[in-house]
Amino acid sequence: MRATVIHGKRDVRLEEVAQPRLSTGGDAIVRVVASCVCGSDLWPYRGVTPTDHPHRIGHEFVGIVEEVGPDVVTVKPGDFVIAPFYDCDMTCVNCLNGVSTSCLNGGWWGADDRLGGFADGGQGEFVRVPHADGSLVATPGKPDASLIPGLLSLADVMGTGHHAAVSAGVTVGSTVVVVGDGAVGLCAVIAAKRLGASRIVSMSRHPQRQALAREFGATDVVEERGDEGVARIKAMFDGVGADCVLECVGTSESMDQAIRSTRPGGTVGYVGAPSGGSALPIRPLFNSNIGVNGGVAPVRNYVQELLSEVLSGAIEPGRVFDLELPLAEVAEAYAAMDERRAIKVLLRP
Amino acid sequence: MRATVIHGKRDVRLEEVAQPRLSTGGDAIVRVVASCVCGSDLWPYRGVTPTDHPHRIGHEFVGIVEEVGPDVVTVKPGDFVIAPFYDCDMTCVNCLNGVSTSCLNGGWWGADDRLGGFADGGQGEFVRVPHADGSLVATPGKPDASLIPGLLSLADVMGTGHHAAVSAGVTVGSTVVVVGDGAVGLCAVIAAKRLGASRIVSMSRHPQRQALAREFGATDVVEERGDEGVARIKAMFDGVGADCVLECVGTSESMDQAIRSTRPGGTVGYVGAPSGGSALPIRPLFNSNIGVNGGVAPVRNYVQELLSEVLSGAIEPGRVFDLELPLAEVAEAYAAMDERRAIKVLLRP
């Protein structure tokens, strides 16, 4: 089969790789219907994290179950399934506590030491899924083609935006600021609106993303950053800042922006993988009772809750995909996201 | 009148100072009935924070209102009142948001730039209280002498322990670890039990404090620290750690202990003023979705909720005072706490 391999900085290639095979009894082979490029895929692509040797890449996909091992009971061949950006058993204590990203037996796509051998990356034609019963969620019946992007968003960005909002404690009447206008930030706007926020500020300088944020429920847009951005936010919210600030970038600058935009006693919900700055400044957090909650989003725990709203059209997170390409053009997909020509690119094998 | 003045490292003296006078219309003069020494008073006492010039010290007291300004409406001469360890108006947006320590008009006892002039420290005979309507809470009638220690604890340590528990999200059935066996840590045990924790571990090496922790509701005591302490805690809680860890010390070592004792998806509630280590390590927090909430405790917002339980005897935080001295022996009070001969010392003018 064909799958994406990263060789180094700005060098991703679609290559022939071995066809995956069932190997543990509890795994499944899924034929990928749609996958995509993640903002975090851009770090190795840009060389921010080095690529020591060529390896498979991609971790978001939806597809059709082709085969299952004899121990699998929750999905069967022919099912349309959503996979989270990691695999998990959904039976260990961490999964049951709602934190399936800390599954005691789970792992990451594309790793070569996964239960039963290699677990394929998502940017390919097929994926071997360890813990199929835990990892995969089947839709009721085969979804309409128009729903594929929305379903794919449940593999990562919609669940991650939701996690930012949940972690920040967004509830009915909350005032919310979203730092970041990428796919996750835009999904965080959807999540904040869905949870009942009374006012949602999108911090964005990009006209197209501002427009989508407003369609998703943002009531305000702030283009300023740094001290000016903080001043704008404070002026909007009683001079003190917002109840909940959703940090959806992952740099030390964005975290600083988030903390300083939060009112005393408010909460930062963060989901941007920390790519810069290894520490949080404790004094300003302590002095103003600003909480910091979040982390790598346990999206598997949120699939069921969000799935019905995607299927009904109540939320449309699939709109963050503003470019669709055949898998053969995966290199162009990376380039388009790298150059910010696309918010998020959907790939079809 | 007499009041305590710190001159430098291990040098506190009771001295004659000016009698406080009403000056703003909204202030009150309170005759101190009981005050105490705080763990945070030991920092300047030990020279950890330098004392550049002699200044008043002390910030926890209860007393009788002697005089009020013409604008004061909620307390009157003769009332027995509890003051929080700061003053606040309880009408600004932060106070209304439950974070009176961030009062837009409030401040700290012993500061010489406070509204209307000097605001006395608590370790003296009288205190001028700015924002008397906001800061002071009168008890219903004159309390029995036996209740004075418990009422005094609402000025700081009981409210602070409660804040740790609330910030960590302790609720019915939570598993809880308390890092710190000082007065705040012991009050945090009371708070965790009161909020319904199913299991409460006190991390303590001090037999007398262990005993009191158990009487307050601790189900377990762990003496180990560092890696061994973490291993003990994980072994007690499904191999992953506790739901809620209450950090009641304020050193980088205690925060590290707290974070590593928390299960994935769990929360550290911290109230120890950060005295060492200026930063929180974001990667382990992110990877395991461990939240960090808390800060300088807005105890004024908790007085009403806790007062009735102190008055009824349902909770007995006053038992953290294990030494009582006349104000004239304030130097000995500091020494007893410095040398850990006492958990907390109550002073009577």
Chai-1 contact restraints between the chains, C-beta under 6 A:
chainA,res_idxA,chainB,res_idxB,connection_type,confidence,min_distance_angstrom,max_distance_angstrom,comment,restraint_id
A,V93,B,D238,contact,1.0,0.0,6.0,A-B,restraint_1
A,V93,B,V240,contact,1.0,0.0,6.0,A-B,restraint_2
A,N94,B,P264,contact,1.0,0.0,6.0,A-B,restraint_3
A,N97,B,G265,contact,1.0,0.0,6.0,A-B,restraint_4
A,G98,B,G265,contact,1.0,0.0,6.0,A-B,restraint_5
A,V99,B,P264,contact,1.0,0.0,6.0,A-B,restraint_6
A,V99,B,G265,contact,1.0,0.0,6.0,A-B,restraint_7
A,V99,B,N289,contact,1.0,0.0,6.0,A-B,restraint_8
A,S102,B,P264,contact,1.0,0.0,6.0,A-B,restraint_9
A,S102,B,S288,contact,1.0,0.0,6.0,A-B,restraint_10
A,D238,B,V93,contact,1.0,0.0,6.0,A-B,restraint_11
A,V240,B,V93,contact,1.0,0.0,6.0,A-B,restraint_12
A,P264,B,N94,contact,1.0,0.0,6.0,A-B,restraint_13
A,P264,B,V99,contact,1.0,0.0,6.0,A-B,restraint_14
A,P264,B,S102,contact,1.0,0.0,6.0,A-B,restraint_15
A,G265,B,N97,contact,1.0,0.0,6.0,A-B,restraint_16
A,G265,B,G98,contact,1.0,0.0,6.0,A-B,restraint_17
A,G265,B,V99,contact,1.0,0.0,6.0,A-B,restraint_18
A,P274,B,I282,contact,1.0,0.0,6.0,A-B,restraint_19
A,P274,B,F286,contact,1.0,0.0,6.0,A-B,restraint_20
A,A279,B,A279,contact,1.0,0.0,6.0,A-B,restraint_21
A,A279,B,I282,contact,1.0,0.0,6.0,A-B,restraint_22
A,L280,B,L280,contact,1.0,0.0,6.0,A-B,restraint_23
A,L280,B,I282,contact,1.0,0.0,6.0,A-B,restraint_24
A,I282,B,P274,contact,1.0,0.0,6.0,A-B,restraint_25
A,I282,B,A279,contact,1.0,0.0,6.0,A-B,restraint_26
A,I282,B,L280,contact,1.0,0.0,6.0,A-B,restraint_27
A,F286,B,P274,contact,1.0,0.0,6.0,A-B,restraint_28
A,F286,B,G295,contact,1.0,0.0,6.0,A-B,restraint_29
A,S288,B,S102,contact,1.0,0.0,6.0,A-B,restraint_30
A,N289,B,V99,contact,1.0,0.0,6.0,A-B,restraint_31
A,N289,B,G295,contact,1.0,0.0,6.0,A-B,restraint_32
A,G291,B,N293,contact,1.0,0.0,6.0,A-B,restraint_33
A,V292,B,V292,contact,1.0,0.0,6.0,A-B,restraint_34
A,N293,B,G291,contact,1.0,0.0,6.0,A-B,restraint_35
A,G295,B,F286,contact,1.0,0.0,6.0,A-B,restraint_36
A,G295,B,N289,contact,1.0,0.0,6.0,A-B,restraint_37
